[in-house]
Amino acid sequence: MIMLFHSQRVQPKSKKSIIMIMRALGAFSAFVFAIAIPGIYFAISIIAVQQTLTVEAVFLARSIGNIIQARPDLWEFESVKLNELLSKCSIHGGSHEAEIRTAARKLVIKTDFTEIRPIISVSAPFFDSGRLAGSILISHSIRPQIITTALLGILSSLFGCLTYYIFSTYPIRKLENTLTELQRARDELEKRVEVRTEALRSINEKLRTEITMRKQVEKSLFESQERFKSLVENTSDWIWEVDANGVYTYASPKVKDLLGYEPEELIGKTPFDFMPTEEAKCMKSEFGAIVASQKSFVGLENTNIHKDGSLVVIDTSGVPFFDSNVKLCGYRGIDRNITERKRTEEALREAGIKFRTLFEKSVHGILVVDLETKQFVYANPSICRMMRYSETEFLQLGVADIHPKDSLDRVISEFELQRRGEKALAIGLPCLRKNGTVFYADVTASPVIISNRECVMGFFSDVTERKALEDGLQKAYDDLKNLQTQLLQSGKLASIGELAAGVAHELNQPLMIIRTTAQLMLRKQSKNALDTVKLLENLNSIEKNTKRMMNIINHLRTFSRQTITEFTPVNVNKIIQDSFLMVGEQLSLRNIEVIQDFSGDLPKVLGDTNQLEQVFLNLLANARDAIESKFEAQGGGAELQKKIVITTHVSGDVKDKVEILFKDTGSGIPQEALKNIYDPFYTTKEVGKGTGLGLSISYGIIQDHKGEIDITETGQEGTTFRIRLPAA
């Protein structure tokens, strides 16, 4: 691990850094040898020369100071002494360049010798009684030092290059060799580690797989055990185990539900201990044969005694189990309570017998047809007698064979409705006997499942005689309906006959206006007195009265026409107002006041306009006659009120009905006549003044409109008829 760590540290970046450091050290060594050492030598030699010159200059300055003290004013002229003094000045045994100057920088004396350049100069002052008298400047060549430094620099550079080379090559090569060895060792170590790691990973994966598989096996085993335990303990059947001698060694808790015993109560006992004596003998012999054969057994029915003493029928199945030496150890099995099933089977068997009896003894013909093939699969004796076929012949027939061809479409349509369960009874289906005669039957049918096939079972009832009676009744009803229509029309005509005088008067009034207007126009025309304005007024009057006559005639024609009854939403107020076109003038001539108290928001009713108008005309005519009868009986007194009040509104106690009241001030209806008032041809009027059909027809019309007509009050003060009609 240490080597691995070390090899990991010497990465290419670190290697490059080390090489750069080694080269930097080589370059630094070369710098030291090539520049630093010669430079140091040069500096030291220059400093030495400078110090020597300084000492010499100071010495000479002191010597010159002594000369000045001897001759203060004339020292400048002591050239011999000064030259001698300068000639004594030497460095390293050689002469040098020197000059003496006054304080005013005046050159006093200078040596003849001139130093080779470059030179180094040093000056020193000298004093006269403490006062600056001048200075001496000594110069010395430093060429030897430069040459020596250059030579030394060359030698040092060579040595520095050698040092750089050594630092740049040998350590780096050694380092590279070392790094190569380390890399090789690292690679080899990585391979070994990789191999070991792969081996460890493989071993780890195997261990993980084995652990996972073991956990799965343990989990599966646990789940299997729990599942088996749950199945054994919660199944509706009883799980058991017996040894080779038939002694119980295990019993599941469900045994208590089957036999009433706790599982512990069965251990050590045999199944035969819980059976009736005869059943135990029989089962012991049969079980012995099974053990001898060492085979499985299924569906062995046996009767056991419940703990409460009741008998329980059990269906038993079992399989043998063996030890490692294939020796029979015993049987394991399951017991199921089939007591209810046995009872059900017995009940079904009895029901089958009863159904067969009912099927064969039924007075109704019964046929069962297969929906897929449309062929009959069952036929009872009654249908065979009805159709004149034998049962064998019926099983060769289908639905289309027992009905007339011209009725097949209706028969098939009814059959499909019954098959879908949308209809059960088909009334009066024509059926065809074997001999070709036709009879009629009511067929009640419904879908059934027989032997896992979809079928339809039909019950046939011969209604041929009833059909004949119904046809006769229908004919009688149609005749009665025609008679009622004729009677209704007769009632209309009778009403028109009774109203003829009034209608004639209704027409006579506009005719008189037209005649008078025409005569007046002819008279003015003969006198040339007819102007255009007056002509237009007269023509408008003629046109107005002509239209009035046309309305009366058209209404009379519509009322008297025999029409088909058609119920539509109609306005009761308008029908009542239209009634006055034929009766209004008659009432006016008799001075009968009519008060119309109509509701403005009266809902419409569903009715026939013509019939309702006939009812209203009948009630108005009766009210008129009652008022006239009372007037005549009282001798025509002026104090008698002749009034008819017609009221329409929504019924107060029944909100969805329209109520119409006809109240008159007539003589009223005798109490003994009230019970017969709506009978046909019954009338309280004098002979020749009534047909007795008005109220009878009105009652029938109101009944057809699902309404009511009754008398709310009658007496000396008059009579009130009330009509209630359902709102549309």
Number of C-alpha atoms within 10 A of each C-alpha: 7 7 12 15 10 12 18 13 12 15 12 11 9 11 16 13 11 16 19 14 15 20 20 15 16 22 19 16 22 23 18 18 24 22 20 16 17 23 18 13 18 21 14 13 18 16 12 12 21 17 13 16 25 18 14 19 25 19 14 24 22 16 15 27 21 16 18 20 15 11 13 14 10 11 19 17 12 15 13 10 13 23 17 10 13 23 14 11 20 15 13 7 7 8 18 21 22 25 19 26 18 17 15 10 11 10 15 17 20 19 16 11 10 14 17 14 11 12 13 16 16 20 18 20 21 25 18 16 11 7 9 13 20 22 23 24 20 24 23 24 18 19 15 12 17 19 12 16 22 17 13 20 23 16 15 23 21 15 17 23 19 16 20 21 15 15 22 20 16 12 15 21 13 11 15 15 12 12 19 12 13 19 19 13 15 20 14 12 16 15 12 12 14 13 12 12 14 12 12 13 14 12 12 13 12 12 12 13 12 12 12 12 12 12 12 13 13 12 12 13 12 12 14 13 12 12 14 12 13 12 13 19 17 14 13 15 22 24 23 22 22 23 18 19 12 19 18 23 19 17 24 20 20 22 21 16 14 21 21 14 16 15 17 13 11 19 15 13 14 17 15 20 12 17 19 14 11 9 14 18 12 12 19 16 10 12 15 14 12 14 17 10 9 18 13 15 14 12 13 14 16 19 20 22 17 18 13 9 10 9 15 18 21 23 18 20 18 21 15 20 18 13 9 6 6 8 11 16 14 22 25 20 18 20 23 18 20 17 15 11 11 13 12 13 12 12 12 13 12 12 13 12 12 12 13 13 11 12 19 17 13 15 15 19 24 23 23 23 23 21 16 9 11 15 19 22 20 16 24 22 19 20 24 20 13 19 21 15 18 15 17 12 12 22 17 11 16 16 17 16 16 18 21 18 11 9 13 17 12 12 19 14 11 20 23 13 16 22 20 12 12 11 15 18 17 18 15 17 23 22 22 20 19 15 9 12 10 17 19 21 22 18 23 18 24 20 19 17 11 13 7 7 11 14 23 22 23 23 19 22 20 20 17 17 11 13 16 12 12 12 12 12 12 12 12 12 12 12 12 12 12 12 12 14 16 13 14 22 18 16 23 25 16 17 20 19 12 15 17 16 15 20 21 13 17 21 20 13 14 19 17 12 14 20 13 13 17 14 11 13 19 14 12 13 13 9 9 9 12 15 11 9 8 12 15 11 12 17 14 12 15 20 13 14 18 16 12 17 19 13 14 18 17 12 17 16 11 12 20 19 13 15 12 8 12 11 12 13 14 18 15 24 21 12 16 23 13 17 20 17 19 24 21 18 20 21 20 11 10 12 12 21 14 16 12 15 14 16 12 9 8 17 19 18 20 18 25 18 20 19 21 20 21 25 24 20 24 20 20 24 19 18 27 22 17 22 25 19 16 19 19 11 11 11 9 12 10 9 7 14 16 22 20 24 15 20 17 22 19 20 15 10 7 11 11 16 22 23 24 24 19 20 25 29 25 28 21 20 18 12 9 8 12 11 8 12 19 20 15 14 14 17 19 12 14 7 8 6 11 18 16 18 23 28 22 19 25 24 21 18 21 19 13 12 19 13 17 17 20 12 15 12 14 20 14 12 14 20 22 23 18 18 21 23 24 21 18 14
